[in-house]
Amino acid sequence: MGALALVSVLVINASCTDQSLKVYYENEGPSIQITVPDPNATFVYLAEPIAACAVGTDAEDGVLAASWELSGAPVAFESTEVCSGDERGGFLGFLEPGAWTLTAFVVDSSGASAYDEIVFTVVDDLPPEVVIESPEVDAVWISGVPGTLSGTVHDDVSAIPSGTWSTDVEGALGVSPVDSDGVTELEVAFGGAGPRTITLTAVDDSGHVGVDSVEILVCTDVDEDGVADCLAEEVCDGADNDGDGLTDEDFFDTDADGVADCVDAEDCDDLDNDGDGLVDEDFPDTDEDGIADCVDVEECDGWDNDGDGDVDEGFPDADGDGAPDCEDVEDCDGVDNNGDGRIDEGFPDADLDGVADCVDVETCDGRDNDGDGFTDEGFPDADLDGVARLRREASWNRATHGGPAHGRHSQIR
C-alpha cells in the first residue's frame, strides 16, 4: 500500500456511555525525480544514444518502477542497462534534432501517482568548444611587451583548422592554426593602456561558431623594471614607477627643486638639496665659517671668504697698499692708511702742528718739529750758542722795532 499518515479519531455516542478510538491511515503518495538527462541538456544528433533514468520511491512500497513518455508518446527503451542504484530507465536511442519533453510516472500500490518532467534539445551539430587558456581573466599585460595568446578548440564532428583572435580595442589581431591537440597560439603586443576584452573564435564545417572571451588590463611600465605601473608602488629612485606621470611623488624634496632628496645631488646653493640635514657639504669653505665659498659673501676680515683667491676684494684701500682700510694699520707715512679720515693718528706730534713728527719737516721756529729731540737743527747758529741765527734775529727785530723783520730777515715767521 502507498505512503500512509496516521489519523486518530475519538468517537463518543449520544448517551456518553460508549467511547471508542478509531485509527485511519492517509496515503501520502509516491515521489519521482528524473536524474538523467539534466534539465535543458543539449545533445548532438547521432553523436551518442540518449539515456533516461529516474528514482521513484514510496514510503510503503519502496523503490517503484517508472513509466515514460517522450513528448507525449510512450517510451520503449532499447536497453535498460544504463541506470545505477535505485535509478530505473534505459536508452532512448538516437533522437531527431529538436526540443523533446521527457516525462516519468510512478504509481504506488494504493493507486497514488507522481511524475517528473524535463525538456532537452537535440541539435544536428554543436558549436566548437573554445577556451582561452592564457591570459587568465583579469590578468595584467605590460604595454608594448610581446606575449602569447593561447587557447584550445575542440569539435565532436569537424576538424577545426584555425582560430581567430581579436580585441574590442585593436579589432582583429590575427589567425592562428589549431594543432592536433586542439591548441592555438598567437604572439601579440598591446599598445597604450586600459582594459581589453580578448576574444577567440572558431567555426566548424557546419558554420557553427564557438567563442570565448577574457577581460584583461593593459598597463604601461614607464621605468621598464618588468612590473606593470598599475601594480607597482612608487619608490624613491628617480623613476616613475607607477606610471602616473610623476616621479618620486610623496617623497621629501627639501630644496623644492622637483627632485626627491633620495636621488638629489648636493649643489652649492645654500640649500640642503639631498635632505641629509647638511647644507653645501663637501664644497670648499676657505674661511671655515660654515658657509661654502660658492655662496659666501666677501667680508672685510682678512680672509678669502668666497674662495676666489682674493682677500677682502671690493673694500676701500685709501693708501693703495693692497690692504683694505678695515684691516689696514695706520702707519706714520703722511697717508690715511685705515681710511678713517685722519692721517698718522696716534703718532707723536711734538710741535702740535697736526703733522706727525715722523713726517714733519724741521723749521726754524724754536720748536722740535720732527720730534728728534733737536730744535731748529740744520739752521745757521753763527755764535754757536745753540740758538739758530734766523730765530735770534727774528726775536730782536720784534723787540726793537715792534714789527716784523725787514730785508733778508722778513721771511722769518
Phi, psi and omega in degrees: 000163185286183179293130185241145173252138182279126179234126180252135180229128177265122182250128179236128180280177187292329183273359180061017180260345182237116178238139179214153178250120179250137183246130178239151177246131178253126182285124180275345177087162182277177174221156179210146177219128175284125182256337178219132356280175176290149175303138177066022177292157179236133180236150178266133182303128177067006180285318179198151177293149183262130179259155175225127180223149178210157175245117177245131183223159177213142184300325182267320189267348181078219182283133183248146172281145183253155169249152191233150170226143177240108184051044174091351181255140178301149183253134171244109184291140176286329178205147179251004183269062181225328183273164184228158176062229181278001180289149176228139179161211181175192180275134174274345182089201179266125182252150178292153177303142179144179177268135183234142176249122182250128182234135177240134181240148169223150177225131179272181187291344178266002179094357177286145186229166175205160178211162173224152187213137175225166176238136174223170186229141173248127179243158181288336176195143176270152174296157176301148175272116185242129179223125172277119181270326181210132007282163177281166178300134178068019175292158177251129183243132181279127182301134177082352181264123181296147177208174185248126169273132183225139178208173176236146180227124179225145177215138184287340186244310188262154169267114184274120186280332187203163174237152182244129182254145178202166172226166179282353180255304182280341188080221182293133177258326180153172180246134180235141181290153176258123182278184185295340177267004179083013182267137176226135184223150179216130178274127182218166169220137181257139176261169178068203180208154179134176181289152176223145167249112180266133183233135173246127183236138175224145183236131179270181184295337180271000180088003177287140186250128173252137186221142168220147182221149173224149176263133175228174177233123177266127182231151176282166173223077189300318182273003174053041178263006179085000178248124181301138183303324183290347177252346188275153172257142179291127174241161184272093184214011179080010180234157176272089187291323185260008172065028180264009180086358180244145181247124176055033177298151179076000173261155185298140175224082190302319183270005175053038179261007179087000178243122183299149183305323187296338180239358181285147175260142180291124174256159176270086187214017178067023177233155173272087187291324185259009171066028181263007179087357179246146181249123176056034178296151179075003173262149184301143176222083189302318184270004175053039179262008179085002178241122183300147183306323187297338180240359180286154178253133180296127176246160180270084186216013179080008179244154170273086188293322186261008172065028180263006178089353178249147181250126175057030178295148179089356179259151183300145176223085189301322183267001175062027181266005179090351176255120182298153184307323185295338181248348185286153176252135181294123174257160177269087188216012179074014181233149175277090187291322186260009172067028181262006178089359179240153183246127175055032177296145180092351178260152183299146175221085189300321183268004175054035179264008179084001177245122182300148184304324186296339179238359181286153178253132180294128174243162183272085185218014178076015180235156173272088187292323187259010173064028181262006179090358178243149180248128176055030178294145180095352177259154184297144175219083189299321183268003175056037178264004179089359178246123183301144184302312184300323180292320181294315181296323179297320180293318179296317183298319180293323182287322185279313187255354178067020180205187183290158178293156180245171178065222185290347179265001185290347182273355181286133180242000000 
